Amino acid sequence: MRFLLSVIHDGTDLATDAERAAIDAFNDGLRAHGHWVLAGGLGAPTTAVVVDHRGDGEPVVTDGPFVETTEFVAGFWVVDAPDRDTALALATAGSHACRRTVELRAFL
Protein backbone atom coordinates (compact mmCIF):
# COMPACT_ATOMS: atom_id res chain seq x y z
CA MET A 1 0.00 0.00 0.00
CA ARG A 2 1.11 3.54 -0.64
CA PHE A 3 0.70 6.34 1.85
CA LEU A 4 1.20 10.11 1.75
CA LEU A 5 2.99 11.65 4.72
CA SER A 6 2.38 15.40 4.55
CA VAL A 7 4.69 17.62 6.59
CA ILE A 8 2.66 20.42 8.20
CA HIS A 9 4.42 23.65 9.14
CA ASP A 10 3.38 27.07 10.38
CA GLY A 11 6.45 29.23 9.84
CA THR A 12 8.76 30.62 7.21
CA ASP A 13 11.89 29.05 8.69
CA LEU A 14 13.59 26.22 6.87
CA ALA A 15 14.93 23.09 8.49
CA THR A 16 17.95 23.55 10.70
CA ASP A 17 21.20 21.72 9.93
CA ALA A 18 20.36 19.17 12.64
CA GLU A 19 16.86 18.65 11.20
CA ARG A 20 18.26 18.23 7.67
CA ALA A 21 20.71 15.61 8.95
CA ALA A 22 17.89 13.77 10.75
CA ILE A 23 15.69 13.93 7.63
CA ASP A 24 18.55 12.56 5.49
CA ALA A 25 19.01 9.68 7.97
CA PHE A 26 15.24 9.01 7.94
CA ASN A 27 15.26 9.00 4.11
CA ASP A 28 18.20 6.60 4.09
CA GLY A 29 16.25 4.28 6.41
CA LEU A 30 13.20 4.43 4.13
CA ARG A 31 15.39 3.40 1.18
CA ALA A 32 17.18 0.67 3.12
CA HIS A 33 13.90 -0.93 4.22
CA GLY A 34 12.13 -0.66 0.86
CA HIS A 35 9.61 2.01 1.90
CA TRP A 36 10.95 4.86 -0.25
CA VAL A 37 8.85 5.99 -3.22
CA LEU A 38 9.23 9.79 -3.41
CA ALA A 39 9.80 12.80 -1.18
CA GLY A 40 10.16 16.52 -1.58
CA GLY A 41 9.94 19.91 0.01
CA LEU A 42 7.49 22.48 -1.27
CA GLY A 43 7.78 26.21 -1.84
CA ALA A 44 6.08 28.64 0.51
CA PRO A 45 2.32 29.17 0.12
CA THR A 46 3.05 32.58 -1.39
CA THR A 47 4.53 30.78 -4.42
CA ALA A 48 1.32 28.83 -5.06
CA VAL A 49 -0.98 29.27 -8.04
CA VAL A 50 -4.54 27.92 -7.97
CA VAL A 51 -6.17 26.86 -11.26
CA ASP A 52 -9.94 26.30 -11.47
CA HIS A 53 -11.20 24.99 -14.80
CA ARG A 54 -14.25 23.03 -13.64
CA GLY A 55 -16.61 24.63 -16.13
CA ASP A 56 -16.68 25.05 -19.88
CA GLY A 57 -15.52 28.68 -19.82
CA GLU A 58 -12.08 30.14 -19.33
CA PRO A 59 -9.96 28.84 -16.45
CA VAL A 60 -9.60 31.02 -13.37
CA VAL A 61 -5.97 31.36 -12.31
CA THR A 62 -5.26 32.92 -8.92
CA ASP A 63 -1.87 33.66 -7.35
CA GLY A 64 -1.50 32.45 -3.79
CA PRO A 65 -2.63 29.45 -1.77
CA PHE A 66 -6.02 27.75 -2.08
CA VAL A 67 -6.86 28.61 1.55
CA GLU A 68 -5.51 31.24 3.91
CA THR A 69 -4.22 29.50 7.00
CA THR A 70 -1.29 29.62 9.38
CA GLU A 71 -0.42 25.97 8.70
CA PHE A 72 0.48 24.55 5.31
CA VAL A 73 2.01 21.50 3.65
CA ALA A 74 5.75 22.18 3.59
CA GLY A 75 6.85 18.83 2.19
CA PHE A 76 5.88 15.21 1.81
CA TRP A 77 6.91 11.60 1.57
CA VAL A 78 5.19 8.92 -0.48
CA VAL A 79 5.98 5.56 1.11
CA ASP A 80 5.22 1.90 0.52
CA ALA A 81 4.13 0.05 3.63
CA PRO A 82 2.40 -3.30 4.09
CA ASP A 83 -0.25 -1.83 6.40
CA ARG A 84 -1.46 1.29 8.22
CA ASP A 85 0.41 0.42 11.44
CA THR A 86 3.73 0.34 9.59
CA ALA A 87 2.87 3.60 7.81
CA LEU A 88 1.95 5.16 11.16
CA ALA A 89 5.33 4.14 12.58
CA LEU A 90 7.02 5.73 9.54
CA ALA A 91 4.96 8.92 9.96
CA THR A 92 5.94 9.04 13.63
CA ALA A 93 9.64 8.66 12.77
CA GLY A 94 9.34 11.28 10.02
CA SER A 95 7.68 13.74 12.39
CA HIS A 96 10.49 13.22 14.88
CA ALA A 97 13.17 13.67 12.21
CA CYS A 98 11.80 16.91 10.75
CA ARG A 99 10.37 18.26 14.03
CA ARG A 100 7.07 19.04 12.32
CA THR A 101 3.56 17.60 12.42
CA VAL A 102 3.00 14.84 9.83
CA GLU A 103 -0.41 13.88 8.44
CA LEU A 104 -0.78 10.27 7.25
CA ARG A 105 -3.22 9.38 4.46
CA ALA A 106 -3.58 6.23 2.40
CA PHE A 107 -3.78 6.41 -1.39
CA LEU A 108 -7.04 5.08 -2.80
N, C-alpha and C positions, 0 to 999 in steps of 0.2 A: 504494500500500500504506500501511496505517496501522501506526504503531509506538507503543509506550508507553515513555517514558523516565522511569524511577522514580528520584527523588532519594533517596539513602541517606544517613542522618545518624546520629550516635551521641552527640549532646549535646542539651542543653536550650536552647542559645543560638539566637537567631534570626539571620537574615542581617544583616550589617553594612550601613551606608549604601553603602559601595563595592560590596558584593556585590549589593545591591538595584538599584543603578544598572546594573551589568553584566548582571543578569538582565533588566531592562527593555530594555536595548539588544539582548540576545539575542532576546527576545520580538518586538521591532520587526523584527529581521532575519527571523525565522520568518514574520511576517505579510507582509513585503515580497517574500519569495521564494515565497509560496504554500504554505508548510509548516504553518502554524498551524492547529490544529483546536481544542485546548482545553488549558488548564494551570491548576494550582492548588496551593496549599500545603495541608497537612493539619495537623489538631490533633495534639497530643502523644499518644503511645500511651496515656497515662493517661485520655484522653477517649474511648477506644474502647469499643464495646459489641459483643460477639460473640453472634450469634443462630444457634442450631442447631435446625432444624426438619426434620431428615431423616426422621424416623419419623412414625407416625400419631398419636402422643400429643401432649402439650403441648410447646411450644417451650421450649428451655433458653436463657435470656438471662443472659449473664455480663458484668459490668463489667470493663473492662481489655482489653489486647491479646490477640490469638489466641495468640501465643507470647511468652515472656519472652526478650528478647535485648537486647544493648546497641545494636544497629543497627536502624533502622526506616525505613519510607518516610515522608519528610517532605514530599514534594510530587511533582508529576509534570507531564509534558507528553504530549499525544497529538499526533503529527505525521503529516503526509502526506509520503511520500518515494517516489521512483520505484523504489528498490532498497535493499538492506541497507547497501551502502557509503555511500550518501547519508545514511541514517539514522544510521549509525555516526559519520559526520562531524558530524552535528547533536548526537548524544549527547556527543561529545568537546567540542564548543563549549559545550554546556550545562553540562557538568561544570566546565569552566574558568570559566564565568561565575558559577556559584553556589558554587564551591570545595567541592564535595561529590562523592562517587562517584555515578555515574549507571548504572543497569542498563537495557539496551536489550532489548526483546522485541517481536516482531511479533505483531499481532493475527491470529487464525485466520480 
